[in-house]
């Protein structure tokens, strides 16, 4: 299990809300709670640095969701179930009840 970026009892979940390409939903290889990716976004690294990091960690993952403006972090309460829904590349983070979804 990977480390997660946590702050104030919440976990960083990386998603791309802009249309065009999804980051968390377009590859089964990607972990939306990846601490290194979340920290890079939180530190506001350049787009090129972020894509380079992602390619090192996830060599076969599609990085188009990182190439567009709008890759973001949703802060989800730790232990909360959530899922990421995608439509036309635009992702949304949804909080679920205790019986469904991933756990932050």
SERO-859673 format. One record per residue: z, y, x of N, C-alpha, C, CB in turn; residue in one letter; residue number from 1. Coordinates in nm, 3 decimals. Glycine has a CB too. Example, Ala and Ser with C-alpha at 12.3 -4.5 7.8 and 13.67 -1.06 7.14 Angstrom:
<rs>
+---------+---------+---------+---------+---------+---------+---------+---------+---------+---------+---------+---------+-----+-----+
:     n.z :     n.y :     n.x :    ca.z :    ca.y :    ca.x :     c.z :     c.y :     c.x :    cb.z :    cb.y :    cb.x : res :   n :
+---------+---------+---------+---------+---------+---------+---------+---------+---------+---------+---------+---------+-----+-----+
:   0.780 :  -0.569 :   1.319 :   0.780 :  -0.450 :   1.230 :   0.780 :  -0.330 :   1.320 :   0.905 :  -0.447 :   1.131 :   A :   1 :
:   0.708 :  -0.225 :   1.285 :   0.714 :  -0.106 :   1.367 :   0.787 :   0.003 :   1.290 :   0.572 :  -0.060 :   1.408 :   S :   2 :
+---------+---------+---------+---------+---------+---------+---------+---------+---------+---------+---------+---------+-----+-----+
</rs>
This chain:
<rs>
+---------+---------+---------+---------+---------+---------+---------+---------+---------+---------+---------+---------+-----+-----+
:     n.z :     n.y :     n.x :    ca.z :    ca.y :    ca.x :     c.z :     c.y :     c.x :    cb.z :    cb.y :    cb.x : res :   n :
+---------+---------+---------+---------+---------+---------+---------+---------+---------+---------+---------+---------+-----+-----+
:   0.000 :  -0.119 :   0.085 :   0.000 :   0.000 :   0.000 :   0.000 :   0.125 :   0.089 :   0.123 :   0.000 :  -0.096 :   X :   1 :
:  -0.090 :   0.216 :   0.059 :  -0.102 :   0.337 :   0.138 :   0.007 :   0.438 :   0.104 :  -0.239 :   0.399 :   0.118 :   X :   2 :
:   0.034 :   0.524 :   0.204 :   0.122 :   0.637 :   0.179 :   0.053 :   0.733 :   0.083 :   0.161 :   0.708 :   0.310 :   X :   3 :
:   0.133 :   0.804 :   0.007 :   0.082 :   0.902 :  -0.087 :   0.141 :   1.038 :  -0.053 :   0.115 :   0.863 :  -0.234 :   X :   4 :
:   0.067 :   1.142 :  -0.079 :   0.119 :   1.277 :  -0.061 :   0.206 :   1.309 :  -0.181 :   0.003 :   1.381 :  -0.045 :   X :   5 :
:   0.334 :   1.333 :  -0.155 :   0.428 :   1.361 :  -0.262 :   0.492 :   1.498 :  -0.242 :   0.537 :   1.252 :  -0.270 :   X :   6 :
:   0.517 :   1.565 :  -0.354 :   0.580 :   1.696 :  -0.350 :   0.651 :   1.719 :  -0.482 :   0.476 :   1.808 :  -0.322 :   X :   7 :
:   0.778 :   1.754 :  -0.475 :   0.856 :   1.786 :  -0.595 :   0.850 :   1.677 :  -0.701 :   0.807 :   1.917 :  -0.655 :   X :   8 :
:   0.856 :   1.550 :  -0.657 :   0.856 :   1.439 :  -0.751 :   0.719 :   1.406 :  -0.809 :   0.950 :   1.468 :  -0.861 :   X :   9 :
:   0.614 :   1.463 :  -0.750 :   0.479 :   1.438 :  -0.800 :   0.392 :   1.382 :  -0.687 :   0.416 :   1.567 :  -0.857 :   X :  10 :
:   0.287 :   1.309 :  -0.727 :   0.194 :   1.246 :  -0.634 :   0.059 :   1.316 :  -0.646 :   0.181 :   1.093 :  -0.662 :   X :  11 :
:  -0.005 :   1.343 :  -0.532 :  -0.138 :   1.404 :  -0.531 :  -0.242 :   1.299 :  -0.566 :  -0.169 :   1.467 :  -0.394 :   X :  12 :
:  -0.324 :   1.329 :  -0.667 :  -0.435 :   1.243 :  -0.708 :  -0.563 :   1.325 :  -0.688 :  -0.419 :   1.194 :  -0.860 :   X :  13 :
:  -0.652 :   1.275 :  -0.602 :  -0.775 :   1.346 :  -0.569 :  -0.884 :   1.312 :  -0.671 :  -0.823 :   1.311 :  -0.426 :   X :  14 :
:  -0.950 :   1.416 :  -0.721 :  -1.059 :   1.397 :  -0.817 :  -1.157 :   1.512 :  -0.802 :  -1.005 :   1.387 :  -0.963 :   X :  15 :
:  -1.276 :   1.497 :  -0.857 :  -1.376 :   1.604 :  -0.850 :  -1.415 :   1.648 :  -0.991 :  -1.502 :   1.557 :  -0.769 :   X :  16 :
:  -1.359 :   1.760 :  -1.037 :  -1.384 :   1.803 :  -1.174 :  -1.523 :   1.862 :  -1.199 :  -1.281 :   1.903 :  -1.211 :   X :  17 :
:  -1.593 :   1.899 :  -1.092 :  -1.726 :   1.958 :  -1.111 :  -1.831 :   1.854 :  -1.145 :  -1.768 :   2.034 :  -0.987 :   X :  18 :
:  -1.935 :   1.894 :  -1.211 :  -2.045 :   1.803 :  -1.244 :  -2.128 :   1.775 :  -1.120 :  -2.133 :   1.861 :  -1.355 :   X :  19 :
:  -2.189 :   1.659 :  -1.116 :  -2.280 :   1.624 :  -1.007 :  -2.246 :   1.492 :  -0.943 :  -2.280 :   1.731 :  -0.904 :   X :  20 :
:  -2.123 :   1.472 :  -0.905 :  -2.083 :   1.346 :  -0.840 :  -1.932 :   1.330 :  -0.848 :  -2.131 :   1.343 :  -0.693 :   X :  21 :
:  -1.889 :   1.209 :  -0.875 :  -1.745 :   1.181 :  -0.877 :  -1.698 :   1.131 :  -0.742 :  -1.712 :   1.078 :  -0.986 :   X :  22 :
:  -1.579 :   1.166 :  -0.704 :  -1.522 :   1.114 :  -0.579 :  -1.442 :   0.987 :  -0.607 :  -1.433 :   1.220 :  -0.511 :   X :  23 :
:  -1.348 :   0.995 :  -0.697 :  -1.258 :   0.883 :  -0.721 :  -1.319 :   0.771 :  -0.805 :  -1.134 :   0.933 :  -0.788 :   X :  24 :
:  -1.422 :   0.801 :  -0.880 :  -1.478 :   0.702 :  -0.973 :  -1.610 :   0.641 :  -0.927 :  -1.498 :   0.765 :  -1.106 :   X :  25 :
:  -1.671 :   0.695 :  -0.825 :  -1.804 :   0.645 :  -0.786 :  -1.797 :   0.539 :  -0.678 :  -1.889 :   0.760 :  -0.738 :   X :  26 :
:  -1.678 :   0.494 :  -0.640 :  -1.666 :   0.389 :  -0.540 :  -1.535 :   0.313 :  -0.562 :  -1.672 :   0.448 :  -0.396 :   X :  27 :
:  -1.545 :   0.182 :  -0.569 :  -1.424 :   0.100 :  -0.581 :  -1.341 :   0.103 :  -0.454 :  -1.460 :  -0.044 :  -0.616 :   X :  28 :
:  -1.403 :   0.143 :  -0.344 :  -1.337 :   0.146 :  -0.214 :  -1.234 :   0.259 :  -0.203 :  -1.441 :   0.161 :  -0.103 :   X :  29 :
:  -1.254 :   0.366 :  -0.275 :  -1.174 :   0.487 :  -0.262 :  -1.039 :   0.474 :  -0.333 :  -1.250 :   0.607 :  -0.317 :   X :  30 :
:  -0.933 :   0.522 :  -0.267 :  -0.801 :   0.530 :  -0.329 :  -0.777 :   0.677 :  -0.366 :  -0.688 :   0.476 :  -0.233 :   X :  31 :
:  -0.769 :   0.710 :  -0.495 :  -0.751 :   0.850 :  -0.533 :  -0.618 :   0.910 :  -0.488 :  -0.762 :   0.863 :  -0.681 :   X :  32 :
:  -0.524 :   0.827 :  -0.444 :  -0.396 :   0.879 :  -0.395 :  -0.388 :   0.872 :  -0.242 :  -0.280 :   0.802 :  -0.457 :   X :  33 :
:  -0.501 :   0.859 :  -0.175 :  -0.503 :   0.853 :  -0.029 :  -0.439 :   0.978 :   0.030 :  -0.649 :   0.837 :   0.023 :   X :  34 :
:  -0.332 :   0.957 :   0.107 :  -0.255 :   1.069 :   0.162 :  -0.336 :   1.156 :   0.257 :  -0.132 :   1.016 :   0.233 :   X :  35 :
:  -0.416 :   1.094 :   0.344 :  -0.493 :   1.172 :   0.441 :  -0.595 :   1.262 :   0.373 :  -0.563 :   1.078 :   0.539 :   X :  36 :
:  -0.665 :   1.208 :   0.275 :  -0.764 :   1.287 :   0.202 :  -0.695 :   1.400 :   0.125 :  -0.845 :   1.196 :   0.105 :   X :  37 :
:  -0.586 :   1.368 :   0.056 :  -0.512 :   1.469 :  -0.021 :  -0.458 :   1.579 :   0.070 :  -0.396 :   1.403 :  -0.099 :   X :  38 :
:  -0.404 :   1.542 :   0.186 :  -0.352 :   1.643 :   0.279 :  -0.464 :   1.733 :   0.330 :  -0.282 :   1.576 :   0.398 :   X :  39 :
:  -0.580 :   1.675 :   0.357 :  -0.692 :   1.757 :   0.404 :  -0.733 :   1.859 :   0.298 :  -0.813 :   1.667 :   0.441 :   X :  40 :
:  -0.737 :   1.817 :   0.173 :  -0.772 :   1.909 :   0.065 :  -0.663 :   2.014 :   0.049 :  -0.793 :   1.833 :  -0.068 :   X :  41 :
:  -0.537 :   1.971 :   0.056 :  -0.423 :   2.062 :   0.042 :  -0.422 :   2.166 :   0.153 :  -0.291 :   1.983 :   0.041 :   X :  42 :
:  -0.463 :   2.126 :   0.273 :  -0.468 :   2.218 :   0.387 :  -0.594 :   2.304 :   0.387 :  -0.459 :   2.140 :   0.518 :   X :  43 :
:  -0.684 :   2.278 :   0.296 :  -0.810 :   2.351 :   0.282 :  -0.892 :   2.343 :   0.410 :  -0.783 :   2.498 :   0.245 :   X :  44 :
:  -0.918 :   2.219 :   0.454 :  -1.008 :   2.199 :   0.568 :  -1.150 :   2.230 :   0.523 :  -0.996 :   2.054 :   0.625 :   X :  45 :
:  -1.240 :   2.241 :   0.619 :  -1.380 :   2.266 :   0.582 :  -1.437 :   2.144 :   0.512 :  -1.465 :   2.302 :   0.707 :   X :  46 :
:  -1.542 :   2.167 :   0.436 :  -1.609 :   2.059 :   0.365 :  -1.657 :   1.952 :   0.464 :  -1.727 :   2.114 :   0.282 :   X :  47 :
:  -1.706 :   1.996 :   0.578 :  -1.757 :   1.903 :   0.680 :  -1.644 :   1.817 :   0.735 :  -1.826 :   1.981 :   0.793 :   X :  48 :
:  -1.527 :   1.876 :   0.760 :  -1.412 :   1.800 :   0.810 :  -1.365 :   1.698 :   0.707 :  -1.297 :   1.895 :   0.846 :   X :  49 :
:  -1.364 :   1.737 :   0.582 :  -1.322 :   1.648 :   0.475 :  -1.417 :   1.529 :   0.463 :  -1.314 :   1.724 :   0.341 :   X :  50 :
:  -1.546 :   1.556 :   0.465 :  -1.645 :   1.449 :   0.454 :  -1.637 :   1.356 :   0.575 :  -1.786 :   1.507 :   0.441 :   X :  51 :
:  -1.618 :   1.411 :   0.694 :  -1.604 :   1.329 :   0.815 :  -1.483 :   1.236 :   0.804 :  -1.591 :   1.420 :   0.939 :   X :  52 :
:  -1.371 :   1.289 :   0.759 :  -1.251 :   1.208 :   0.740 :  -1.277 :   1.097 :   0.638 :  -1.133 :   1.296 :   0.695 :   X :  53 :
:  -1.338 :   1.132 :   0.528 :  -1.366 :   1.034 :   0.422 :  -1.457 :   0.923 :   0.473 :  -1.429 :   1.103 :   0.301 :   X :  54 :
:  -1.557 :   0.957 :   0.551 :  -1.650 :   0.856 :   0.603 :  -1.582 :   0.763 :   0.703 :  -1.770 :   0.924 :   0.669 :   X :  55 :
:  -1.485 :   0.815 :   0.778 :  -1.409 :   0.730 :   0.871 :  -1.321 :   0.632 :   0.794 :  -1.322 :   0.817 :   0.966 :   X :  56 :
:  -1.258 :   0.681 :   0.689 :  -1.165 :   0.597 :   0.612 :  -1.237 :   0.502 :   0.517 :  -1.070 :   0.684 :   0.534 :   X :  57 :
:  -1.347 :   0.549 :   0.459 :  -1.421 :   0.473 :   0.358 :  -1.569 :   0.472 :   0.396 :  -1.399 :   0.534 :   0.215 :   X :  58 :
:  -1.608 :   0.392 :   0.495 :  -1.743 :   0.399 :   0.550 :  -1.857 :   0.375 :   0.451 :  -1.755 :   0.300 :   0.658 :   X :  59 :
:  -1.834 :   0.298 :   0.347 :  -1.942 :   0.270 :   0.252 :  -1.929 :   0.349 :   0.122 :  -1.947 :   0.122 :   0.222 :   X :  60 :
:  -1.827 :   0.432 :   0.110 :  -1.805 :   0.509 :  -0.013 :  -1.904 :   0.624 :  -0.024 :  -1.662 :   0.562 :  -0.019 :   X :  61 :
:  -1.942 :   0.656 :  -0.146 :  -2.028 :   0.770 :  -0.173 :  -1.942 :   0.897 :  -0.163 :  -2.096 :   0.759 :  -0.314 :   X :  62 :
:  -1.982 :   0.990 :  -0.078 :  -1.902 :   1.111 :  -0.055 :  -1.957 :   1.234 :  -0.128 :  -1.896 :   1.140 :   0.093 :   X :  63 :
:  -2.053 :   1.214 :  -0.218 :  -2.110 :   1.327 :  -0.291 :  -2.008 :   1.409 :  -0.367 :  -2.213 :   1.277 :  -0.387 :   X :  64 :
:  -1.903 :   1.344 :  -0.417 :  -1.800 :   1.416 :  -0.490 :  -1.722 :   1.512 :  -0.403 :  -1.705 :   1.319 :  -0.553 :   X :  65 :
:  -1.725 :   1.491 :  -0.271 :  -1.658 :   1.582 :  -0.179 :  -1.751 :   1.694 :  -0.134 :  -1.606 :   1.506 :  -0.058 :   X :  66 :
:  -1.881 :   1.672 :  -0.147 :  -1.979 :   1.768 :  -0.097 :  -1.996 :   1.887 :  -0.188 :  -2.111 :   1.700 :  -0.078 :   X :  67 :
:  -1.959 :   1.872 :  -0.314 :  -1.970 :   1.982 :  -0.409 :  -1.839 :   2.059 :  -0.413 :  -2.008 :   1.930 :  -0.550 :   X :  68 :
:  -1.848 :   2.187 :  -0.446 :  -1.725 :   2.264 :  -0.464 :  -1.648 :   2.207 :  -0.582 :  -1.756 :   2.417 :  -0.486 :   X :  69 :
:  -1.519 :   2.209 :  -0.573 :  -1.440 :   2.168 :  -0.686 :  -1.360 :   2.042 :  -0.668 :  -1.527 :   2.150 :  -0.799 :   X :  70 :
:  -1.370 :   1.973 :  -0.553 :  -1.281 :   1.860 :  -0.532 :  -1.140 :   1.916 :  -0.536 :  -1.311 :   1.786 :  -0.396 :   X :  71 :
:  -1.051 :   1.845 :  -0.603 :  -0.921 :   1.903 :  -0.633 :  -0.811 :   1.798 :  -0.629 :  -0.924 :   1.971 :  -0.768 :   X :  72 :
:  -0.689 :   1.846 :  -0.644 :  -0.572 :   1.760 :  -0.652 :  -0.505 :   1.782 :  -0.787 :  -0.472 :   1.788 :  -0.534 :   X :  73 :
:  -0.478 :   1.673 :  -0.856 :  -0.393 :   1.678 :  -0.976 :  -0.257 :   1.627 :  -0.932 :  -0.453 :   1.592 :  -1.096 :   X :  74 :
:  -0.153 :   1.697 :  -0.966 :  -0.017 :   1.655 :  -0.931 :   0.041 :   1.578 :  -1.049 :   0.074 :   1.778 :  -0.895 :   X :  75 :
:   0.055 :   1.447 :  -1.029 :   0.098 :   1.356 :  -1.135 :   0.243 :   1.313 :  -1.105 :   0.003 :   1.231 :  -1.145 :   X :  76 :
:   0.333 :   1.322 :  -1.203 :   0.471 :   1.278 :  -1.179 :   0.475 :   1.135 :  -1.124 :   0.554 :   1.288 :  -1.309 :   X :  77 :
:   0.553 :   1.117 :  -1.018 :   0.564 :   0.985 :  -0.954 :   0.609 :   0.881 :  -1.056 :   0.662 :   0.990 :  -0.834 :   X :  78 :
:   0.541 :   0.767 :  -1.054 :   0.573 :   0.659 :  -1.145 :   0.501 :   0.666 :  -1.278 :   0.718 :   0.658 :  -1.169 :   X :  79 :
:   0.426 :   0.773 :  -1.301 :   0.352 :   0.792 :  -1.426 :   0.221 :   0.715 :  -1.420 :   0.326 :   0.942 :  -1.452 :   X :  80 :
:   0.183 :   0.654 :  -1.530 :   0.053 :   0.586 :  -1.537 :  -0.055 :   0.689 :  -1.570 :   0.055 :   0.472 :  -1.644 :   X :  81 :
:  -0.169 :   0.672 :  -1.501 :  -0.280 :   0.764 :  -1.522 :  -0.412 :   0.689 :  -1.502 :  -0.271 :   0.884 :  -1.425 :   X :  82 :
:  -0.520 :   0.751 :  -1.546 :  -0.652 :   0.702 :  -1.510 :  -0.744 :   0.822 :  -1.493 :  -0.706 :   0.603 :  -1.617 :   X :  83 :
:  -0.854 :   0.798 :  -1.423 :  -0.952 :   0.904 :  -1.400 :  -1.078 :   0.868 :  -1.477 :  -0.982 :   0.923 :  -1.247 :   X :  84 :
:  -1.119 :   0.959 :  -1.564 :  -1.240 :   0.940 :  -1.645 :  -1.351 :   1.026 :  -1.586 :  -1.214 :   0.976 :  -1.794 :   X :  85 :
:  -1.472 :   0.972 :  -1.587 :  -1.586 :   1.043 :  -1.531 :  -1.698 :   1.054 :  -1.634 :  -1.637 :   0.974 :  -1.405 :   X :  86 :
:  -1.758 :   1.173 :  -1.640 :  -1.878 :   1.192 :  -1.721 :  -1.972 :   1.282 :  -1.643 :  -1.843 :   1.254 :  -1.862 :   X :  87 :
:  -2.089 :   1.231 :  -1.610 :  -2.191 :   1.307 :  -1.537 :  -2.136 :   1.364 :  -1.407 :  -2.245 :   1.419 :  -1.624 :   X :  88 :
:  -2.049 :   1.286 :  -1.341 :  -1.991 :   1.329 :  -1.214 :  -1.864 :   1.409 :  -1.227 :  -2.091 :   1.408 :  -1.139 :   X :  89 :
:  -1.836 :   1.462 :  -1.344 :  -1.715 :   1.541 :  -1.365 :  -1.599 :   1.448 :  -1.399 :  -1.736 :   1.647 :  -1.477 :   X :  90 :
:  -1.496 :   1.454 :  -1.318 :  -1.380 :   1.366 :  -1.338 :  -1.264 :   1.443 :  -1.401 :  -1.335 :   1.304 :  -1.205 :   X :  91 :
:  -1.187 :   1.373 :  -1.483 :  -1.064 :   1.427 :  -1.542 :  -0.953 :   1.326 :  -1.523 :  -1.083 :   1.459 :  -1.693 :   X :  92 :
:  -0.835 :   1.374 :  -1.493 :  -0.717 :   1.288 :  -1.478 :  -0.642 :   1.288 :  -1.611 :  -0.625 :   1.336 :  -1.360 :   X :  93 :
:  -0.616 :   1.168 :  -1.663 :  -0.546 :   1.153 :  -1.791 :  -0.413 :   1.081 :  -1.767 :  -0.633 :   1.076 :  -1.894 :   X :  94 :
:  -0.308 :   1.133 :  -1.825 :  -0.176 :   1.070 :  -1.820 :  -0.166 :   0.974 :  -1.938 :  -0.061 :   1.177 :  -1.823 :   X :  95 :
:  -0.115 :   0.854 :  -1.912 :  -0.106 :   0.751 :  -2.014 :   0.039 :   0.713 :  -2.043 :  -0.184 :   0.627 :  -1.972 :   X :  96 :
:   0.056 :   0.632 :  -2.145 :   0.191 :   0.582 :  -2.170 :   0.221 :   0.470 :  -2.071 :   0.205 :   0.531 :  -2.318 :   X :  97 :
:   0.336 :   0.412 :  -2.080 :   0.385 :   0.318 :  -1.979 :   0.309 :   0.186 :  -1.971 :   0.527 :   0.289 :  -2.006 :   X :  98 :
:   0.220 :   0.156 :  -2.062 :   0.151 :   0.027 :  -2.063 :   0.009 :   0.029 :  -2.007 :   0.146 :  -0.025 :  -2.202 :   X :  99 :
:  -0.042 :   0.145 :  -1.968 :  -0.182 :   0.154 :  -1.926 :  -0.195 :   0.232 :  -1.795 :  -0.266 :   0.220 :  -2.035 :   X : 100 :
:  -0.307 :   0.209 :  -1.726 :  -0.348 :   0.290 :  -1.611 :  -0.280 :   0.258 :  -1.481 :  -0.325 :   0.429 :  -1.641 :   X : 101 :
:  -0.316 :   0.332 :  -1.379 :  -0.257 :   0.322 :  -1.246 :  -0.121 :   0.392 :  -1.246 :  -0.351 :   0.385 :  -1.138 :   X : 102 :
:  -0.043 :   0.364 :  -1.144 :   0.087 :   0.430 :  -1.133 :   0.087 :   0.520 :  -1.011 :   0.201 :   0.326 :  -1.122 :   X : 103 :
:   0.126 :   0.645 :  -1.032 :   0.131 :   0.745 :  -0.923 :   0.247 :   0.714 :  -0.830 :   0.144 :   0.889 :  -0.980 :   X : 104 :
+---------+---------+---------+---------+---------+---------+---------+---------+---------+---------+---------+---------+-----+-----+
</rs>
